Amino acid sequence: MKIYVGNLPFDATQGSVHELFSEHGQVTGVTLVTDRETGRPRGFGFVEMTNSSEANAAIGALNGRDFGGRTLNINEAKPRESRPSGGFGGRRR
C-alpha cells in the first residue's frame, strides 16, 4: 500500500522516514519528492508498506505527529491523475 506523507521537514532523509514508518510495519520503499530544477526537497513523499493493515496502523499513529518540528499530514496515496500531454501552449503573434 502506498502512503502520502506531507509537510515533511526539508532536511528529512529517506532513512529517517523509513525508520519512522518501520516502527509500524515492514516498509518496502520511500520516495522523497524533489524540485526538478533545484534538486531541493519539496516537503512531501511516499512510503510503500507490504500490507494495508500495517499501513493503516502507521497512518493512524503518525498523522498529526510532530516530526522535525513539523506536523505530518499522512493518508493513503491516491492514484495519480492523468494530465493532458504537454505542449507549447498558445502561440504569440
PDB file of N, CA, C and O in Angstrom:
ATOM      1  N   MET A   1       0.851  -1.183   0.000  1.00  0.00           N
ATOM      2  CA  MET A   1       0.000   0.000   0.000  1.00  0.00           C
ATOM      3  C   MET A   1       0.891   1.238   0.000  1.00  0.00           C
ATOM      4  O   MET A   1       1.904   1.290   0.696  1.00  0.00           O
ATOM      5  N   LYS A   2       0.503   2.216  -0.778  1.00  0.00           N
ATOM      6  CA  LYS A   2       1.284   3.446  -0.903  1.00  0.00           C
ATOM      7  C   LYS A   2       0.655   4.532  -0.030  1.00  0.00           C
ATOM      8  O   LYS A   2      -0.561   4.725  -0.033  1.00  0.00           O
ATOM      9  N   ILE A   3       1.507   5.235   0.717  1.00  0.00           N
ATOM     10  CA  ILE A   3       1.071   6.259   1.664  1.00  0.00           C
ATOM     11  C   ILE A   3       1.679   7.596   1.272  1.00  0.00           C
ATOM     12  O   ILE A   3       2.872   7.687   0.982  1.00  0.00           O
ATOM     13  N   TYR A   4       0.845   8.635   1.265  1.00  0.00           N
ATOM     14  CA  TYR A   4       1.310  10.010   1.034  1.00  0.00           C
ATOM     15  C   TYR A   4       1.757  10.582   2.377  1.00  0.00           C
ATOM     16  O   TYR A   4       1.054  10.453   3.379  1.00  0.00           O
ATOM     17  N   VAL A   5       2.928  11.211   2.391  1.00  0.00           N
ATOM     18  CA  VAL A   5       3.455  11.843   3.599  1.00  0.00           C
ATOM     19  C   VAL A   5       3.738  13.305   3.268  1.00  0.00           C
ATOM     20  O   VAL A   5       4.654  13.615   2.506  1.00  0.00           O
ATOM     21  N   GLY A   6       2.939  14.201   3.853  1.00  0.00           N
ATOM     22  CA  GLY A   6       3.085  15.621   3.576  1.00  0.00           C
ATOM     23  C   GLY A   6       3.602  16.391   4.771  1.00  0.00           C
ATOM     24  O   GLY A   6       3.558  15.919   5.907  1.00  0.00           O
ATOM     25  N   ASN A   7       4.090  17.579   4.495  1.00  0.00           N
ATOM     26  CA  ASN A   7       4.629  18.509   5.491  1.00  0.00           C
ATOM     27  C   ASN A   7       5.889  17.970   6.157  1.00  0.00           C
ATOM     28  O   ASN A   7       6.119  18.182   7.348  1.00  0.00           O
ATOM     29  N   LEU A   8       6.696  17.271   5.372  1.00  0.00           N
ATOM     30  CA  LEU A   8       7.977  16.772   5.886  1.00  0.00           C
ATOM     31  C   LEU A   8       8.951  17.925   6.065  1.00  0.00           C
ATOM     32  O   LEU A   8       8.927  18.882   5.291  1.00  0.00           O
ATOM     33  N   PRO A   9       9.809  17.844   7.079  1.00  0.00           N
ATOM     34  CA  PRO A   9      10.866  18.855   7.185  1.00  0.00           C
ATOM     35  C   PRO A   9      11.798  18.725   5.977  1.00  0.00           C
ATOM     36  O   PRO A   9      12.007  17.623   5.469  1.00  0.00           O
ATOM     37  N   PHE A  10      12.344  19.822   5.529  1.00  0.00           N
ATOM     38  CA  PHE A  10      13.169  19.804   4.327  1.00  0.00           C
ATOM     39  C   PHE A  10      14.488  19.063   4.516  1.00  0.00           C
ATOM     40  O   PHE A  10      15.160  18.734   3.538  1.00  0.00           O
ATOM     41  N   ASP A  11      14.862  18.800   5.763  1.00  0.00           N
ATOM     42  CA  ASP A  11      16.088  18.035   5.997  1.00  0.00           C
ATOM     43  C   ASP A  11      15.812  16.549   6.236  1.00  0.00           C
ATOM     44  O   ASP A  11      16.722  15.805   6.604  1.00  0.00           O
ATOM     45  N   ALA A  12      14.579  16.114   6.032  1.00  0.00           N
ATOM     46  CA  ALA A  12      14.248  14.697   6.188  1.00  0.00           C
ATOM     47  C   ALA A  12      14.983  13.885   5.118  1.00  0.00           C
ATOM     48  O   ALA A  12      15.179  14.350   3.995  1.00  0.00           O
ATOM     49  N   THR A  13      15.381  12.683   5.481  1.00  0.00           N
ATOM     50  CA  THR A  13      16.057  11.783   4.545  1.00  0.00           C
ATOM     51  C   THR A  13      15.209  10.534   4.351  1.00  0.00           C
ATOM     52  O   THR A  13      14.300  10.258   5.133  1.00  0.00           O
ATOM     53  N   GLN A  14      15.517   9.790   3.305  1.00  0.00           N
ATOM     54  CA  GLN A  14      14.807   8.535   3.080  1.00  0.00           C
ATOM     55  C   GLN A  14      14.993   7.614   4.288  1.00  0.00           C
ATOM     56  O   GLN A  14      14.060   6.921   4.695  1.00  0.00           O
ATOM     57  N   GLY A  15      16.186   7.609   4.852  1.00  0.00           N
ATOM     58  CA  GLY A  15      16.467   6.765   6.017  1.00  0.00           C
ATOM     59  C   GLY A  15      15.645   7.152   7.235  1.00  0.00           C
ATOM     60  O   GLY A  15      15.129   6.282   7.936  1.00  0.00           O
ATOM     61  N   SER A  16      15.517   8.452   7.497  1.00  0.00           N
ATOM     62  CA  SER A  16      14.761   8.880   8.681  1.00  0.00           C
ATOM     63  C   SER A  16      13.273   8.592   8.525  1.00  0.00           C
ATOM     64  O   SER A  16      12.610   8.231   9.497  1.00  0.00           O
ATOM     65  N   VAL A  17      12.737   8.746   7.313  1.00  0.00           N
ATOM     66  CA  VAL A  17      11.332   8.451   7.065  1.00  0.00           C
ATOM     67  C   VAL A  17      11.098   6.933   7.136  1.00  0.00           C
ATOM     68  O   VAL A  17      10.094   6.479   7.684  1.00  0.00           O
ATOM     69  N   HIS A  18      12.022   6.168   6.584  1.00  0.00           N
ATOM     70  CA  HIS A  18      11.935   4.703   6.645  1.00  0.00           C
ATOM     71  C   HIS A  18      11.907   4.241   8.098  1.00  0.00           C
ATOM     72  O   HIS A  18      11.090   3.400   8.473  1.00  0.00           O
ATOM     73  N   GLU A  19      12.794   4.789   8.904  1.00  0.00           N
ATOM     74  CA  GLU A  19      12.867   4.424  10.321  1.00  0.00           C
ATOM     75  C   GLU A  19      11.565   4.760  11.048  1.00  0.00           C
ATOM     76  O   GLU A  19      11.083   3.967  11.857  1.00  0.00           O
ATOM     77  N   LEU A  20      11.000   5.925  10.764  1.00  0.00           N
ATOM     78  CA  LEU A  20       9.760   6.352  11.398  1.00  0.00           C
ATOM     79  C   LEU A  20       8.616   5.382  11.087  1.00  0.00           C
ATOM     80  O   LEU A  20       7.876   4.988  11.987  1.00  0.00           O
ATOM     81  N   PHE A  21       8.474   5.003   9.838  1.00  0.00           N
ATOM     82  CA  PHE A  21       7.373   4.132   9.434  1.00  0.00           C
ATOM     83  C   PHE A  21       7.617   2.672   9.795  1.00  0.00           C
ATOM     84  O   PHE A  21       6.662   1.927  10.011  1.00  0.00           O
ATOM     85  N   SER A  22       8.865   2.253   9.864  1.00  0.00           N
ATOM     86  CA  SER A  22       9.147   0.846  10.162  1.00  0.00           C
ATOM     87  C   SER A  22       8.776   0.474  11.596  1.00  0.00           C
ATOM     88  O   SER A  22       8.741  -0.709  11.934  1.00  0.00           O
ATOM     89  N   GLU A  23       8.499   1.464  12.440  1.00  0.00           N
ATOM     90  CA  GLU A  23       8.008   1.183  13.788  1.00  0.00           C
ATOM     91  C   GLU A  23       6.616   0.551  13.730  1.00  0.00           C
ATOM     92  O   GLU A  23       6.160  -0.038  14.711  1.00  0.00           O
ATOM     93  N   HIS A  24       5.943   0.672  12.587  1.00  0.00           N
ATOM     94  CA  HIS A  24       4.557   0.220  12.461  1.00  0.00           C
ATOM     95  C   HIS A  24       4.382  -0.924  11.469  1.00  0.00           C
ATOM     96  O   HIS A  24       3.262  -1.391  11.266  1.00  0.00           O
ATOM     97  N   GLY A  25       5.455  -1.380  10.852  1.00  0.00           N
ATOM     98  CA  GLY A  25       5.370  -2.488   9.911  1.00  0.00           C
ATOM     99  C   GLY A  25       6.519  -2.461   8.923  1.00  0.00           C
ATOM    100  O   GLY A  25       7.419  -1.625   9.010  1.00  0.00           O
ATOM    101  N   GLN A  26       6.472  -3.398   7.976  1.00  0.00           N
ATOM    102  CA  GLN A  26       7.554  -3.526   7.004  1.00  0.00           C
ATOM    103  C   GLN A  26       7.410  -2.489   5.891  1.00  0.00           C
ATOM    104  O   GLN A  26       6.385  -2.424   5.212  1.00  0.00           O
ATOM    105  N   VAL A  27       8.450  -1.685   5.717  1.00  0.00           N
ATOM    106  CA  VAL A  27       8.496  -0.658   4.675  1.00  0.00           C
ATOM    107  C   VAL A  27       9.249  -1.229   3.482  1.00  0.00           C
ATOM    108  O   VAL A  27      10.358  -1.744   3.624  1.00  0.00           O
ATOM    109  N   THR A  28       8.634  -1.133   2.297  1.00  0.00           N
ATOM    110  CA  THR A  28       9.299  -1.646   1.098  1.00  0.00           C
ATOM    111  C   THR A  28       9.937  -0.552   0.252  1.00  0.00           C
ATOM    112  O   THR A  28      10.745  -0.845  -0.629  1.00  0.00           O
ATOM    113  N   GLY A  29       9.582   0.716   0.512  1.00  0.00           N
ATOM    114  CA  GLY A  29      10.197   1.795  -0.244  1.00  0.00           C
ATOM    115  C   GLY A  29       9.812   3.165   0.272  1.00  0.00           C
ATOM    116  O   GLY A  29       8.723   3.361   0.813  1.00  0.00           O
ATOM    117  N   VAL A  30      10.727   4.113   0.097  1.00  0.00           N
ATOM    118  CA  VAL A  30      10.494   5.513   0.473  1.00  0.00           C
ATOM    119  C   VAL A  30      10.951   6.379  -0.696  1.00  0.00           C
ATOM    120  O   VAL A  30      12.061   6.216  -1.201  1.00  0.00           O
ATOM    121  N   THR A  31      10.089   7.302  -1.121  1.00  0.00           N
ATOM    122  CA  THR A  31      10.435   8.247  -2.180  1.00  0.00           C
ATOM    123  C   THR A  31      10.157   9.654  -1.671  1.00  0.00           C
ATOM    124  O   THR A  31       9.024   9.979  -1.317  1.00  0.00           O
ATOM    125  N   LEU A  32      11.188  10.484  -1.634  1.00  0.00           N
ATOM    126  CA  LEU A  32      11.022  11.886  -1.262  1.00  0.00           C
ATOM    127  C   LEU A  32      11.089  12.713  -2.547  1.00  0.00           C
ATOM    128  O   LEU A  32      12.024  12.571  -3.335  1.00  0.00           O
ATOM    129  N   VAL A  33      10.106  13.564  -2.749  1.00  0.00           N
ATOM    130  CA  VAL A  33       9.994  14.330  -3.985  1.00  0.00           C
ATOM    131  C   VAL A  33      10.871  15.579  -3.902  1.00  0.00           C
ATOM    132  O   VAL A  33      10.862  16.304  -2.907  1.00  0.00           O
ATOM    133  N   THR A  34      11.632  15.808  -4.979  1.00  0.00           N
ATOM    134  CA  THR A  34      12.495  16.988  -5.050  1.00  0.00           C
ATOM    135  C   THR A  34      12.103  17.827  -6.262  1.00  0.00           C
ATOM    136  O   THR A  34      11.499  17.332  -7.213  1.00  0.00           O
ATOM    137  N   ASP A  35      12.460  19.102  -6.206  1.00  0.00           N
ATOM    138  CA  ASP A  35      12.213  20.012  -7.311  1.00  0.00           C
ATOM    139  C   ASP A  35      13.131  19.637  -8.474  1.00  0.00           C
ATOM    140  O   ASP A  35      14.328  19.429  -8.275  1.00  0.00           O
ATOM    141  N   ARG A  36      12.588  19.552  -9.666  1.00  0.00           N
ATOM    142  CA  ARG A  36      13.383  19.159 -10.843  1.00  0.00           C
ATOM    143  C   ARG A  36      14.523  20.117 -11.141  1.00  0.00           C
ATOM    144  O   ARG A  36      15.617  19.695 -11.514  1.00  0.00           O
ATOM    145  N   GLU A  37      14.264  21.397 -10.975  1.00  0.00           N
ATOM    146  CA  GLU A  37      15.258  22.393 -11.367  1.00  0.00           C
ATOM    147  C   GLU A  37      16.324  22.621 -10.312  1.00  0.00           C
ATOM    148  O   GLU A  37      17.503  22.758 -10.639  1.00  0.00           O
ATOM    149  N   THR A  38      15.916  22.665  -9.027  1.00  0.00           N
ATOM    150  CA  THR A  38      16.880  22.985  -7.978  1.00  0.00           C
ATOM    151  C   THR A  38      17.399  21.762  -7.238  1.00  0.00           C
ATOM    152  O   THR A  38      18.453  21.820  -6.605  1.00  0.00           O
ATOM    153  N   GLY A  39      16.666  20.652  -7.313  1.00  0.00           N
ATOM    154  CA  GLY A  39      17.065  19.453  -6.586  1.00  0.00           C
ATOM    155  C   GLY A  39      16.731  19.510  -5.102  1.00  0.00           C
ATOM    156  O   GLY A  39      17.045  18.581  -4.357  1.00  0.00           O
ATOM    157  N   ARG A  40      16.098  20.593  -4.672  1.00  0.00           N
ATOM    158  CA  ARG A  40      15.740  20.741  -3.257  1.00  0.00           C
ATOM    159  C   ARG A  40      14.489  19.928  -2.936  1.00  0.00           C
ATOM    160  O   ARG A  40      13.624  19.741  -3.792  1.00  0.00           O
ATOM    161  N   PRO A  41      14.402  19.445  -1.694  1.00  0.00           N
ATOM    162  CA  PRO A  41      13.197  18.704  -1.284  1.00  0.00           C
ATOM    163  C   PRO A  41      11.961  19.592  -1.354  1.00  0.00           C
ATOM    164  O   PRO A  41      12.032  20.795  -1.102  1.00  0.00           O
ATOM    165  N   ARG A  42      10.817  18.980  -1.702  1.00  0.00           N
ATOM    166  CA  ARG A  42       9.572  19.738  -1.802  1.00  0.00           C
ATOM    167  C   ARG A  42       8.700  19.571  -0.563  1.00  0.00           C
ATOM    168  O   ARG A  42       7.629  20.171  -0.482  1.00  0.00           O
ATOM    169  N   GLY A  43       9.141  18.765   0.403  1.00  0.00           N
ATOM    170  CA  GLY A  43       8.412  18.651   1.661  1.00  0.00           C
ATOM    171  C   GLY A  43       7.346  17.570   1.691  1.00  0.00           C
ATOM    172  O   GLY A  43       6.510  17.540   2.595  1.00  0.00           O
ATOM    173  N   PHE A  44       7.372  16.678   0.699  1.00  0.00           N
ATOM    174  CA  PHE A  44       6.440  15.551   0.745  1.00  0.00           C
ATOM    175  C   PHE A  44       7.060  14.350   0.051  1.00  0.00           C
ATOM    176  O   PHE A  44       8.066  14.461  -0.650  1.00  0.00           O
ATOM    177  N   GLY A  45       6.439  13.208   0.263  1.00  0.00           N
ATOM    178  CA  GLY A  45       6.943  11.989  -0.344  1.00  0.00           C
ATOM    179  C   GLY A  45       5.946  10.863  -0.197  1.00  0.00           C
ATOM    180  O   GLY A  45       4.789  11.071   0.169  1.00  0.00           O
ATOM    181  N   PHE A  46       6.421   9.662  -0.491  1.00  0.00           N
ATOM    182  CA  PHE A  46       5.576   8.480  -0.452  1.00  0.00           C
ATOM    183  C   PHE A  46       6.316   7.339   0.225  1.00  0.00           C
ATOM    184  O   PHE A  46       7.525   7.170   0.063  1.00  0.00           O
ATOM    185  N   VAL A  47       5.554   6.555   0.994  1.00  0.00           N
ATOM    186  CA  VAL A  47       6.088   5.377   1.653  1.00  0.00           C
ATOM    187  C   VAL A  47       5.261   4.189   1.187  1.00  0.00           C
ATOM    188  O   VAL A  47       4.033   4.265   1.131  1.00  0.00           O
ATOM    189  N   GLU A  48       5.927   3.097   0.856  1.00  0.00           N
ATOM    190  CA  GLU A  48       5.227   1.877   0.483  1.00  0.00           C
ATOM    191  C   GLU A  48       5.427   0.843   1.575  1.00  0.00           C
ATOM    192  O   GLU A  48       6.545   0.598   2.029  1.00  0.00           O
ATOM    193  N   MET A  49       4.310   0.236   1.991  1.00  0.00           N
ATOM    194  CA  MET A  49       4.346  -0.796   3.026  1.00  0.00           C
ATOM    195  C   MET A  49       3.752  -2.083   2.465  1.00  0.00           C
ATOM    196  O   MET A  49       2.959  -2.056   1.524  1.00  0.00           O
ATOM    197  N   THR A  50       4.148  -3.216   3.058  1.00  0.00           N
ATOM    198  CA  THR A  50       3.783  -4.517   2.499  1.00  0.00           C
ATOM    199  C   THR A  50       2.301  -4.824   2.558  1.00  0.00           C
ATOM    200  O   THR A  50       1.768  -5.427   1.627  1.00  0.00           O
ATOM    201  N   ASN A  51       1.614  -4.428   3.625  1.00  0.00           N
ATOM    202  CA  ASN A  51       0.184  -4.737   3.667  1.00  0.00           C
ATOM    203  C   ASN A  51      -0.618  -3.564   4.217  1.00  0.00           C
ATOM    204  O   ASN A  51      -0.092  -2.686   4.900  1.00  0.00           O
ATOM    205  N   SER A  52      -1.901  -3.579   3.899  1.00  0.00           N
ATOM    206  CA  SER A  52      -2.753  -2.444   4.228  1.00  0.00           C
ATOM    207  C   SER A  52      -3.018  -2.305   5.725  1.00  0.00           C
ATOM    208  O   SER A  52      -3.229  -1.191   6.204  1.00  0.00           O
ATOM    209  N   SER A  53      -3.012  -3.406   6.474  1.00  0.00           N
ATOM    210  CA  SER A  53      -3.267  -3.274   7.915  1.00  0.00           C
ATOM    211  C   SER A  53      -2.113  -2.544   8.606  1.00  0.00           C
ATOM    212  O   SER A  53      -2.347  -1.713   9.484  1.00  0.00           O
ATOM    213  N   GLU A  54      -0.880  -2.844   8.221  1.00  0.00           N
ATOM    214  CA  GLU A  54       0.274  -2.136   8.783  1.00  0.00           C
ATOM    215  C   GLU A  54       0.279  -0.681   8.318  1.00  0.00           C
ATOM    216  O   GLU A  54       0.588   0.224   9.093  1.00  0.00           O
ATOM    217  N   ALA A  55      -0.064  -0.464   7.057  1.00  0.00           N
ATOM    218  CA  ALA A  55      -0.095   0.898   6.521  1.00  0.00           C
ATOM    219  C   ALA A  55      -1.147   1.732   7.242  1.00  0.00           C
ATOM    220  O   ALA A  55      -0.887   2.879   7.605  1.00  0.00           O
ATOM    221  N   ASN A  56      -2.326   1.167   7.451  1.00  0.00           N
ATOM    222  CA  ASN A  56      -3.383   1.896   8.159  1.00  0.00           C
ATOM    223  C   ASN A  56      -2.994   2.173   9.610  1.00  0.00           C
ATOM    224  O   ASN A  56      -3.344   3.217  10.160  1.00  0.00           O
ATOM    225  N   ALA A  57      -2.272   1.241  10.226  1.00  0.00           N
ATOM    226  CA  ALA A  57      -1.786   1.467  11.591  1.00  0.00           C
ATOM    227  C   ALA A  57      -0.791   2.631  11.612  1.00  0.00           C
ATOM    228  O   ALA A  57      -0.823   3.459  12.522  1.00  0.00           O
ATOM    229  N   ALA A  58       0.086   2.692  10.619  1.00  0.00           N
ATOM    230  CA  ALA A  58       1.065   3.781  10.527  1.00  0.00           C
ATOM    231  C   ALA A  58       0.359   5.115  10.291  1.00  0.00           C
ATOM    232  O   ALA A  58       0.718   6.124  10.897  1.00  0.00           O
ATOM    233  N   ILE A  59      -0.643   5.121   9.415  1.00  0.00           N
ATOM    234  CA  ILE A  59      -1.390   6.356   9.138  1.00  0.00           C
ATOM    235  C   ILE A  59      -2.044   6.857  10.415  1.00  0.00           C
ATOM    236  O   ILE A  59      -1.952   8.040  10.741  1.00  0.00           O
ATOM    237  N   GLY A  60      -2.710   5.951  11.146  1.00  0.00           N
ATOM    238  CA  GLY A  60      -3.392   6.334  12.384  1.00  0.00           C
ATOM    239  C   GLY A  60      -2.441   6.845  13.450  1.00  0.00           C
ATOM    240  O   GLY A  60      -2.754   7.786  14.179  1.00  0.00           O
ATOM    241  N   ALA A  61      -1.269   6.213  13.534  1.00  0.00           N
ATOM    242  CA  ALA A  61      -0.313   6.588  14.577  1.00  0.00           C
ATOM    243  C   ALA A  61       0.482   7.854  14.239  1.00  0.00           C
ATOM    244  O   ALA A  61       0.848   8.607  15.142  1.00  0.00           O
ATOM    245  N   LEU A  62       0.752   8.095  12.963  1.00  0.00           N
ATOM    246  CA  LEU A  62       1.679   9.169  12.597  1.00  0.00           C
ATOM    247  C   LEU A  62       1.022  10.436  12.062  1.00  0.00           C
ATOM    248  O   LEU A  62       1.648  11.497  12.074  1.00  0.00           O
ATOM    249  N   ASN A  63      -0.218  10.356  11.595  1.00  0.00           N
ATOM    250  CA  ASN A  63      -0.883  11.555  11.083  1.00  0.00           C
ATOM    251  C   ASN A  63      -1.057  12.566  12.218  1.00  0.00           C
ATOM    252  O   ASN A  63      -1.624  12.242  13.261  1.00  0.00           O
ATOM    253  N   GLY A  64      -0.572  13.777  12.013  1.00  0.00           N
ATOM    254  CA  GLY A  64      -0.650  14.825  13.026  1.00  0.00           C
ATOM    255  C   GLY A  64       0.508  14.822  14.013  1.00  0.00           C
ATOM    256  O   GLY A  64       0.571  15.677  14.896  1.00  0.00           O
ATOM    257  N   ARG A  65       1.417  13.876  13.873  1.00  0.00           N
ATOM    258  CA  ARG A  65       2.573  13.777  14.768  1.00  0.00           C
ATOM    259  C   ARG A  65       3.664  14.771  14.363  1.00  0.00           C
ATOM    260  O   ARG A  65       3.856  15.052  13.180  1.00  0.00           O
ATOM    261  N   ASP A  66       4.363  15.289  15.352  1.00  0.00           N
ATOM    262  CA  ASP A  66       5.485  16.190  15.088  1.00  0.00           C
ATOM    263  C   ASP A  66       6.681  15.373  14.608  1.00  0.00           C
ATOM    264  O   ASP A  66       7.029  14.355  15.208  1.00  0.00           O
ATOM    265  N   PHE A  67       7.299  15.819  13.537  1.00  0.00           N
ATOM    266  CA  PHE A  67       8.498  15.168  13.001  1.00  0.00           C
ATOM    267  C   PHE A  67       9.427  16.269  12.520  1.00  0.00           C
ATOM    268  O   PHE A  67       9.149  16.931  11.521  1.00  0.00           O
ATOM    269  N   GLY A  68      10.518  16.463  13.224  1.00  0.00           N
ATOM    270  CA  GLY A  68      11.470  17.501  12.851  1.00  0.00           C
ATOM    271  C   GLY A  68      10.906  18.902  12.943  1.00  0.00           C
ATOM    272  O   GLY A  68      11.305  19.786  12.183  1.00  0.00           O
ATOM    273  N   GLY A  69       9.968  19.118  13.879  1.00  0.00           N
ATOM    274  CA  GLY A  69       9.392  20.437  14.061  1.00  0.00           C
ATOM    275  C   GLY A  69       8.204  20.747  13.155  1.00  0.00           C
ATOM    276  O   GLY A  69       7.706  21.872  13.153  1.00  0.00           O
ATOM    277  N   ARG A  70       7.747  19.761  12.389  1.00  0.00           N
ATOM    278  CA  ARG A  70       6.597  19.967  11.503  1.00  0.00           C
ATOM    279  C   ARG A  70       5.543  18.894  11.780  1.00  0.00           C
ATOM    280  O   ARG A  70       5.875  17.753  12.104  1.00  0.00           O
ATOM    281  N   THR A  71       4.286  19.267  11.649  1.00  0.00           N
ATOM    282  CA  THR A  71       3.184  18.337  11.880  1.00  0.00           C
ATOM    283  C   THR A  71       2.896  17.570  10.596  1.00  0.00           C
ATOM    284  O   THR A  71       2.516  18.163   9.587  1.00  0.00           O
ATOM    285  N   LEU A  72       3.077  16.257  10.634  1.00  0.00           N
ATOM    286  CA  LEU A  72       2.904  15.425   9.447  1.00  0.00           C
ATOM    287  C   LEU A  72       1.443  15.328   9.017  1.00  0.00           C
ATOM    288  O   LEU A  72       0.533  15.298   9.846  1.00  0.00           O
ATOM    289  N   ASN A  73       1.245  15.282   7.714  1.00  0.00           N
ATOM    290  CA  ASN A  73      -0.061  15.062   7.107  1.00  0.00           C
ATOM    291  C   ASN A  73       0.053  13.756   6.323  1.00  0.00           C
ATOM    292  O   ASN A  73       0.704  13.710   5.279  1.00  0.00           O
ATOM    293  N   ILE A  74      -0.576  12.698   6.826  1.00  0.00           N
ATOM    294  CA  ILE A  74      -0.390  11.370   6.248  1.00  0.00           C
ATOM    295  C   ILE A  74      -1.735  10.763   5.902  1.00  0.00           C
ATOM    296  O   ILE A  74      -2.669  10.797   6.703  1.00  0.00           O
ATOM    297  N   ASN A  75      -1.829  10.203   4.690  1.00  0.00           N
ATOM    298  CA  ASN A  75      -3.022   9.466   4.296  1.00  0.00           C
ATOM    299  C   ASN A  75      -2.686   8.520   3.148  1.00  0.00           C
ATOM    300  O   ASN A  75      -1.580   8.543   2.607  1.00  0.00           O
ATOM    301  N   GLU A  76      -3.655   7.694   2.789  1.00  0.00           N
ATOM    302  CA  GLU A  76      -3.435   6.765   1.687  1.00  0.00           C
ATOM    303  C   GLU A  76      -3.238   7.556   0.405  1.00  0.00           C
ATOM    304  O   GLU A  76      -3.985   8.490   0.116  1.00  0.00           O
ATOM    305  N   ALA A  77      -2.232   7.175  -0.354  1.00  0.00           N
ATOM    306  CA  ALA A  77      -1.944   7.880  -1.609  1.00  0.00           C
ATOM    307  C   ALA A  77      -3.043   7.588  -2.616  1.00  0.00           C
ATOM    308  O   ALA A  77      -3.499   6.452  -2.747  1.00  0.00           O
ATOM    309  N   LYS A  78      -3.455   8.614  -3.316  1.00  0.00           N
ATOM    310  CA  LYS A  78      -4.458   8.467  -4.362  1.00  0.00           C
ATOM    311  C   LYS A  78      -3.739   8.235  -5.684  1.00  0.00           C
ATOM    312  O   LYS A  78      -2.623   8.716  -5.877  1.00  0.00           O
ATOM    313  N   PRO A  79      -4.369   7.502  -6.590  1.00  0.00           N
ATOM    314  CA  PRO A  79      -3.732   7.304  -7.896  1.00  0.00           C
ATOM    315  C   PRO A  79      -3.494   8.647  -8.579  1.00  0.00           C
ATOM    316  O   PRO A  79      -4.297   9.572  -8.457  1.00  0.00           O
ATOM    317  N   ARG A  80      -2.408   8.737  -9.279  1.00  0.00           N
ATOM    318  CA  ARG A  80      -2.062   9.975  -9.975  1.00  0.00           C
ATOM    319  C   ARG A  80      -3.057  10.242 -11.089  1.00  0.00           C
ATOM    320  O   ARG A  80      -3.364   9.360 -11.891  1.00  0.00           O
ATOM    321  N   GLU A  81      -3.553  11.465 -11.128  1.00  0.00           N
ATOM    322  CA  GLU A  81      -4.491  11.835 -12.177  1.00  0.00           C
ATOM    323  C   GLU A  81      -3.743  11.998 -13.490  1.00  0.00           C
ATOM    324  O   GLU A  81      -2.642  12.545 -13.534  1.00  0.00           O
ATOM    325  N   SER A  82      -4.357  11.516 -14.548  1.00  0.00           N
ATOM    326  CA  SER A  82      -3.702  11.694 -15.844  1.00  0.00           C
ATOM    327  C   SER A  82      -3.861  13.146 -16.285  1.00  0.00           C
ATOM    328  O   SER A  82      -4.926  13.749 -16.157  1.00  0.00           O
ATOM    329  N   ARG A  83      -2.800  13.661 -16.791  1.00  0.00           N
ATOM    330  CA  ARG A  83      -2.788  15.049 -17.266  1.00  0.00           C
ATOM    331  C   ARG A  83      -2.660  15.029 -18.772  1.00  0.00           C
ATOM    332  O   ARG A  83      -2.059  14.114 -19.336  1.00  0.00           O
ATOM    333  N   PRO A  84      -3.219  16.030 -19.427  1.00  0.00           N
ATOM    334  CA  PRO A  84      -3.023  16.082 -20.876  1.00  0.00           C
ATOM    335  C   PRO A  84      -1.538  16.273 -21.182  1.00  0.00           C
ATOM    336  O   PRO A  84      -0.819  16.951 -20.448  1.00  0.00           O
ATOM    337  N   SER A  85      -1.105  15.670 -22.263  1.00  0.00           N
ATOM    338  CA  SER A  85       0.313  15.789 -22.586  1.00  0.00           C
ATOM    339  C   SER A  85       0.677  17.248 -22.841  1.00  0.00           C
ATOM    340  O   SER A  85      -0.130  18.039 -23.329  1.00  0.00           O
ATOM    341  N   GLY A  86       1.900  17.568 -22.502  1.00  0.00           N
ATOM    342  CA  GLY A  86       2.371  18.945 -22.617  1.00  0.00           C
ATOM    343  C   GLY A  86       2.403  19.429 -24.045  1.00  0.00           C
ATOM    344  O   GLY A  86       2.212  18.665 -24.991  1.00  0.00           O
ATOM    345  N   GLY A  87       2.638  20.648 -24.171  1.00  0.00           N
ATOM    346  CA  GLY A  87       2.718  21.256 -25.491  1.00  0.00           C
ATOM    347  C   GLY A  87       3.325  22.627 -25.326  1.00  0.00           C
ATOM    348  O   GLY A  87       3.871  22.966 -24.276  1.00  0.00           O
ATOM    349  N   PHE A  88       3.226  23.371 -26.331  1.00  0.00           N
ATOM    350  CA  PHE A  88       3.821  24.696 -26.271  1.00  0.00           C
ATOM    351  C   PHE A  88       2.785  25.753 -25.929  1.00  0.00           C
ATOM    352  O   PHE A  88       3.106  26.939 -25.853  1.00  0.00           O
ATOM    353  N   GLY A  89       1.550  25.331 -25.725  1.00  0.00           N
ATOM    354  CA  GLY A  89       0.526  26.303 -25.375  1.00  0.00           C
ATOM    355  C   GLY A  89       0.164  27.168 -26.572  1.00  0.00           C
ATOM    356  O   GLY A  89       0.410  26.798 -27.720  1.00  0.00           O
ATOM    357  N   GLY A  90      -0.407  28.292 -26.297  1.00  0.00           N
ATOM    358  CA  GLY A  90      -0.808  29.204 -27.377  1.00  0.00           C
ATOM    359  C   GLY A  90       0.381  29.864 -28.010  1.00  0.00           C
ATOM    360  O   GLY A  90       1.411  30.082 -27.372  1.00  0.00           O
ATOM    361  N   ARG A  91       0.229  30.175 -29.257  1.00  0.00           N
ATOM    362  CA  ARG A  91       1.331  30.852 -29.954  1.00  0.00           C
ATOM    363  C   ARG A  91       1.112  32.338 -29.934  1.00  0.00           C
ATOM    364  O   ARG A  91      -0.013  32.817 -30.077  1.00  0.00           O
ATOM    365  N   ARG A  92       2.173  33.054 -29.760  1.00  0.00           N
ATOM    366  CA  ARG A  92       2.107  34.525 -29.766  1.00  0.00           C
ATOM    367  C   ARG A  92       2.379  35.015 -31.166  1.00  0.00           C
ATOM    368  O   ARG A  92       3.194  34.444 -31.891  1.00  0.00           O
ATOM    369  N   ARG A  93       1.708  36.053 -31.536  1.00  0.00           N
ATOM    370  CA  ARG A  93       1.931  36.627 -32.874  1.00  0.00           C
ATOM    371  C   ARG A  93       2.486  38.003 -32.773  1.00  0.00           C
ATOM    372  O   ARG A  93       2.738  38.644 -33.793  1.00  0.00           O
TER     373      ARG A  93
END
